[in-house]
Amino acid sequence: MGRAHSIYVVADIHGSDVCWRKFLNAAKFYGVDTIVVAGDVTGKALVPMVERPDGRVDARIGGRVQSARGPDEVAELENRIRFNGFYPYHCTEAQYERIAGDEAHRDEVFTGIMADTLRDWLRLADERLRGTGIRALIMPGNDDGWYVDDVLAESGEVVNTDGRVIDLSEFQVLGYGPSNVTPWHTHREFGEGVIAQRLGELEAQIDPAKPLVVVTHVPPYASRLDVAPKLRDDLSIVIEGGEPVMVPVGSPAVRSFLERTQPMLSLHGHIHESRGITKIGRTVAVNPGSAYSTGALYGAIVTIKDGKVVSEQLVMG
């Protein structure tokens, strides 16, 4: 009989500094030996902090301009921006006008700031995890630009699981980060045929004699882990009887893969509001959910032993 191993999983932290720090602290707090981010690490918005000639700094947050004067107020304003998973960009009025009018330049600045922020996160992870024996598996999701792979590769402690089968001695982890097609045309999304083909290629690398954990950012179709509001072409929510119409939006290719391979555990994210635990055949499937913009970190703890899931629990930090 082998010893038990516990996994702590989160997803969709979207640039939230407070959620990242909670994630790193979770290993010690919950007493787990493996921590996982199941996709979507980076944030979604750049917030210019415009320096005015009179010394005031202005930033538009949530549709309202907020101002600060002096180092303490500016630092507090920056912290409010980071709390929501946004990226502060200190700039002059001329620099602001340039990013407002030049989309290519704006994208270049945004990508640079996201990459530098992720590097800071990884340096903190390396400091906190080095020598602890805790394993950190971080996978990009559909909202993460392709540059994220290169940044993750710079870490000494964090392992990128996307597109790989990783041997962790007592079990193996298969990771796949892209999602199926979304209405938002994000960085990493493909048709079901491409997803099925890539998962099939990864399946060929699985050791059939070793327990398997699958991590795909997109959940399996019609699993109750993939329920989201139905959208019209203009992205407005379909309402019937005063309530949003909810529909499954997960991946049929992922579901088919799980039904065929029957890993002991599958970990997902992508659909923030579909927090839950279910089963796909013998597979225990988990979506920890996400409420990153509130500073709350939704997660799940799964304990495995002798190739089986022996307990699972949704937690919030």
ROLOKE-166559 format. One record per residue (C-alpha): x, y, z; residue in three letters. Coordinates in steps of 0.5 Angstrom, whole numbers, plus 500, padded with zeros to 3 digits. Layout:
+-----+-----+-----+---------+
:  px :  py :  pz : residuo :
+-----+-----+-----+---------+
:   X :   Y :   Z :     ala :
...
+-----+-----+-----+---------+
! end
This chain:
+-----+-----+-----+---------+
:  px :  py :  pz : residuo :
+-----+-----+-----+---------+
: 500 : 500 : 500 :     met :
: 503 : 507 : 498 :     gly :
: 502 : 513 : 502 :     arg :
: 497 : 518 : 500 :     ala :
: 498 : 525 : 496 :     his :
: 494 : 531 : 496 :     ser :
: 493 : 536 : 490 :     ile :
: 491 : 543 : 491 :     tyr :
: 488 : 546 : 485 :     val :
: 485 : 553 : 483 :     val :
: 484 : 556 : 476 :     ala :
: 482 : 562 : 473 :     asp :
: 486 : 567 : 477 :     ile :
: 487 : 572 : 471 :     his :
: 493 : 576 : 474 :     gly :
: 490 : 577 : 481 :     ser :
: 496 : 578 : 486 :     asp :
: 492 : 577 : 492 :     val :
: 490 : 570 : 489 :     cys :
: 497 : 568 : 487 :     trp :
: 500 : 569 : 494 :     arg :
: 494 : 565 : 497 :     lys :
: 496 : 560 : 492 :     phe :
: 503 : 559 : 494 :     leu :
: 501 : 560 : 501 :     asn :
: 496 : 554 : 500 :     ala :
: 501 : 548 : 500 :     ala :
: 503 : 549 : 507 :     lys :
: 496 : 552 : 510 :     phe :
: 493 : 545 : 507 :     tyr :
: 499 : 541 : 508 :     gly :
: 499 : 538 : 500 :     val :
: 505 : 536 : 496 :     asp :
: 502 : 538 : 489 :     thr :
: 499 : 545 : 487 :     ile :
: 496 : 546 : 481 :     val :
: 493 : 552 : 477 :     val :
: 489 : 549 : 471 :     ala :
: 489 : 555 : 466 :     gly :
: 488 : 562 : 465 :     asp :
: 494 : 565 : 469 :     val :
: 494 : 572 : 466 :     thr :
: 490 : 578 : 467 :     gly :
: 485 : 582 : 462 :     lys :
: 486 : 589 : 462 :     ala :
: 491 : 595 : 463 :     leu :
: 490 : 601 : 467 :     val :
: 494 : 607 : 465 :     pro :
: 496 : 611 : 471 :     met :
: 497 : 618 : 468 :     val :
: 501 : 623 : 471 :     glu :
: 498 : 630 : 470 :     arg :
: 503 : 636 : 470 :     pro :
: 500 : 638 : 477 :     asp :
: 503 : 632 : 480 :     gly :
: 496 : 628 : 480 :     arg :
: 495 : 621 : 478 :     val :
: 489 : 619 : 475 :     asp :
: 486 : 612 : 473 :     ala :
: 480 : 610 : 470 :     arg :
: 477 : 604 : 474 :     ile :
: 470 : 601 : 473 :     gly :
: 468 : 606 : 469 :     gly :
: 470 : 612 : 474 :     arg :
: 476 : 616 : 474 :     val :
: 480 : 615 : 481 :     gln :
: 486 : 620 : 483 :     ser :
: 491 : 620 : 488 :     ala :
: 497 : 625 : 490 :     arg :
: 503 : 623 : 493 :     gly :
: 507 : 616 : 494 :     pro :
: 502 : 613 : 499 :     asp :
: 496 : 615 : 495 :     glu :
: 499 : 613 : 489 :     val :
: 501 : 606 : 492 :     ala :
: 494 : 605 : 495 :     glu :
: 491 : 606 : 488 :     leu :
: 496 : 601 : 484 :     glu :
: 494 : 596 : 490 :     asn :
: 487 : 597 : 488 :     arg :
: 488 : 596 : 481 :     ile :
: 492 : 590 : 482 :     arg :
: 487 : 587 : 487 :     phe :
: 482 : 586 : 481 :     asn :
: 487 : 583 : 477 :     gly :
: 489 : 589 : 472 :     phe :
: 495 : 591 : 471 :     tyr :
: 497 : 599 : 473 :     pro :
: 501 : 602 : 467 :     tyr :
: 505 : 609 : 470 :     his :
: 505 : 614 : 464 :     cys :
: 505 : 621 : 462 :     thr :
: 500 : 624 : 458 :     glu :
: 504 : 623 : 452 :     ala :
: 505 : 616 : 453 :     gln :
: 497 : 615 : 455 :     tyr :
: 496 : 618 : 448 :     glu :
: 500 : 614 : 444 :     arg :
: 497 : 607 : 447 :     ile :
: 490 : 610 : 446 :     ala :
: 491 : 611 : 439 :     gly :
: 496 : 606 : 437 :     asp :
: 493 : 599 : 438 :     glu :
: 500 : 595 : 436 :     ala :
: 504 : 599 : 441 :     his :
: 499 : 598 : 446 :     arg :
: 499 : 591 : 445 :     asp :
: 506 : 591 : 446 :     glu :
: 506 : 595 : 452 :     val :
: 501 : 590 : 455 :     phe :
: 504 : 584 : 454 :     thr :
: 511 : 587 : 457 :     gly :
: 508 : 588 : 463 :     ile :
: 504 : 582 : 464 :     met :
: 510 : 578 : 462 :     ala :
: 514 : 582 : 467 :     asp :
: 509 : 581 : 473 :     thr :
: 509 : 574 : 471 :     leu :
: 516 : 573 : 472 :     arg :
: 515 : 577 : 479 :     asp :
: 510 : 572 : 481 :     trp :
: 515 : 566 : 479 :     leu :
: 521 : 569 : 483 :     arg :
: 516 : 569 : 489 :     leu :
: 514 : 562 : 487 :     ala :
: 522 : 560 : 487 :     asp :
: 523 : 563 : 493 :     glu :
: 517 : 560 : 497 :     arg :
: 518 : 553 : 494 :     leu :
: 525 : 552 : 494 :     arg :
: 527 : 546 : 498 :     gly :
: 520 : 544 : 501 :     thr :
: 519 : 538 : 496 :     gly :
: 512 : 542 : 494 :     ile :
: 511 : 541 : 487 :     arg :
: 508 : 547 : 483 :     ala :
: 504 : 545 : 476 :     leu :
: 502 : 551 : 472 :     ile :
: 498 : 551 : 466 :     met :
: 496 : 557 : 461 :     pro :
: 489 : 557 : 459 :     gly :
: 486 : 560 : 453 :     asn :
: 486 : 567 : 455 :     asp :
: 494 : 567 : 456 :     asp :
: 498 : 569 : 450 :     gly :
: 503 : 564 : 447 :     trp :
: 509 : 568 : 451 :     tyr :
: 507 : 565 : 457 :     val :
: 510 : 559 : 456 :     asp :
: 517 : 562 : 455 :     asp :
: 516 : 566 : 462 :     val :
: 514 : 559 : 465 :     leu :
: 520 : 556 : 463 :     ala :
: 525 : 561 : 466 :     glu :
: 522 : 558 : 473 :     ser :
: 526 : 553 : 477 :     gly :
: 520 : 551 : 481 :     glu :
: 514 : 551 : 477 :     val :
: 513 : 546 : 471 :     val :
: 508 : 548 : 465 :     asn :
: 504 : 542 : 464 :     thr :
: 501 : 544 : 457 :     asp :
: 502 : 539 : 452 :     gly :
: 506 : 534 : 456 :     arg :
: 505 : 528 : 460 :     val :
: 509 : 529 : 466 :     ile :
: 512 : 523 : 471 :     asp :
: 511 : 525 : 478 :     leu :
: 513 : 518 : 480 :     ser :
: 507 : 516 : 484 :     glu :
: 502 : 518 : 478 :     phe :
: 503 : 522 : 471 :     gln :
: 500 : 528 : 469 :     val :
: 497 : 530 : 462 :     leu :
: 496 : 537 : 461 :     gly :
: 492 : 541 : 455 :     tyr :
: 491 : 548 : 456 :     gly :
: 487 : 551 : 450 :     pro :
: 480 : 551 : 450 :     ser :
: 474 : 550 : 444 :     asn :
: 472 : 556 : 440 :     val :
: 469 : 562 : 445 :     thr :
: 465 : 568 : 443 :     pro :
: 471 : 572 : 445 :     trp :
: 477 : 570 : 440 :     his :
: 482 : 569 : 445 :     thr :
: 489 : 567 : 444 :     his :
: 489 : 559 : 445 :     arg :
: 482 : 556 : 442 :     glu :
: 481 : 551 : 437 :     phe :
: 476 : 547 : 434 :     gly :
: 474 : 540 : 437 :     glu :
: 477 : 536 : 431 :     gly :
: 484 : 540 : 433 :     val :
: 483 : 538 : 441 :     ile :
: 481 : 531 : 439 :     ala :
: 487 : 530 : 435 :     gln :
: 492 : 533 : 440 :     arg :
: 489 : 529 : 446 :     leu :
: 490 : 523 : 442 :     gly :
: 497 : 525 : 441 :     glu :
: 498 : 526 : 448 :     leu :
: 494 : 519 : 450 :     glu :
: 500 : 516 : 446 :     ala :
: 505 : 518 : 451 :     gln :
: 501 : 515 : 457 :     ile :
: 504 : 510 : 461 :     asp :
: 498 : 505 : 462 :     pro :
: 501 : 502 : 468 :     ala :
: 501 : 508 : 472 :     lys :
: 495 : 512 : 475 :     pro :
: 493 : 518 : 471 :     leu :
: 491 : 525 : 472 :     val :
: 489 : 530 : 467 :     val :
: 489 : 537 : 467 :     val :
: 485 : 541 : 461 :     thr :
: 483 : 548 : 462 :     his :
: 476 : 547 : 458 :     val :
: 472 : 542 : 462 :     pro :
: 468 : 536 : 459 :     pro :
: 462 : 538 : 455 :     tyr :
: 455 : 537 : 459 :     ala :
: 459 : 535 : 465 :     ser :
: 455 : 540 : 470 :     arg :
: 462 : 543 : 470 :     leu :
: 461 : 547 : 464 :     asp :
: 455 : 551 : 465 :     val :
: 455 : 558 : 463 :     ala :
: 450 : 564 : 460 :     pro :
: 447 : 563 : 453 :     lys :
: 450 : 569 : 449 :     leu :
: 447 : 572 : 443 :     arg :
: 451 : 574 : 437 :     asp :
: 452 : 581 : 440 :     asp :
: 455 : 577 : 447 :     leu :
: 448 : 580 : 451 :     ser :
: 446 : 574 : 455 :     ile :
: 439 : 571 : 453 :     val :
: 434 : 572 : 459 :     ile :
: 427 : 568 : 459 :     glu :
: 422 : 568 : 465 :     gly :
: 427 : 574 : 468 :     gly :
: 433 : 569 : 469 :     glu :
: 439 : 567 : 464 :     pro :
: 439 : 561 : 460 :     val :
: 444 : 557 : 462 :     met :
: 447 : 552 : 457 :     val :
: 453 : 547 : 457 :     pro :
: 459 : 550 : 453 :     val :
: 465 : 545 : 455 :     gly :
: 469 : 541 : 450 :     ser :
: 466 : 534 : 447 :     pro :
: 473 : 532 : 445 :     ala :
: 475 : 533 : 452 :     val :
: 469 : 529 : 455 :     arg :
: 470 : 523 : 449 :     ser :
: 478 : 523 : 451 :     phe :
: 476 : 522 : 459 :     leu :
: 471 : 517 : 457 :     glu :
: 476 : 513 : 453 :     arg :
: 482 : 514 : 458 :     thr :
: 478 : 514 : 465 :     gln :
: 484 : 517 : 469 :     pro :
: 483 : 517 : 476 :     met :
: 482 : 525 : 476 :     leu :
: 481 : 530 : 472 :     ser :
: 482 : 538 : 473 :     leu :
: 479 : 544 : 470 :     his :
: 477 : 551 : 470 :     gly :
: 475 : 556 : 464 :     his :
: 467 : 556 : 467 :     ile :
: 468 : 561 : 473 :     his :
: 461 : 560 : 475 :     glu :
: 461 : 552 : 474 :     ser :
: 465 : 550 : 481 :     arg :
: 463 : 543 : 483 :     gly :
: 465 : 536 : 483 :     ile :
: 462 : 530 : 479 :     thr :
: 464 : 524 : 475 :     lys :
: 465 : 522 : 468 :     ile :
: 465 : 514 : 469 :     gly :
: 470 : 512 : 474 :     arg :
: 474 : 519 : 473 :     thr :
: 473 : 524 : 479 :     val :
: 472 : 531 : 475 :     ala :
: 473 : 538 : 479 :     val :
: 472 : 545 : 477 :     asn :
: 474 : 549 : 483 :     pro :
: 471 : 555 : 480 :     gly :
: 473 : 563 : 480 :     ser :
: 472 : 569 : 484 :     ala :
: 478 : 572 : 483 :     tyr :
: 476 : 579 : 482 :     ser :
: 473 : 579 : 489 :     thr :
: 480 : 577 : 492 :     gly :
: 477 : 570 : 494 :     ala :
: 481 : 564 : 492 :     leu :
: 476 : 558 : 490 :     tyr :
: 480 : 551 : 490 :     gly :
: 479 : 544 : 491 :     ala :
: 483 : 539 : 495 :     ile :
: 484 : 532 : 492 :     val :
: 487 : 526 : 496 :     thr :
: 489 : 520 : 492 :     ile :
: 492 : 513 : 494 :     lys :
: 494 : 507 : 491 :     asp :
: 491 : 510 : 484 :     gly :
: 484 : 512 : 487 :     lys :
: 481 : 518 : 489 :     val :
: 480 : 517 : 496 :     val :
: 477 : 524 : 498 :     ser :
: 475 : 531 : 495 :     glu :
: 473 : 538 : 498 :     gln :
: 472 : 545 : 495 :     leu :
: 475 : 550 : 499 :     val :
: 475 : 558 : 499 :     met :
: 481 : 562 : 501 :     gly :
+-----+-----+-----+---------+
! end
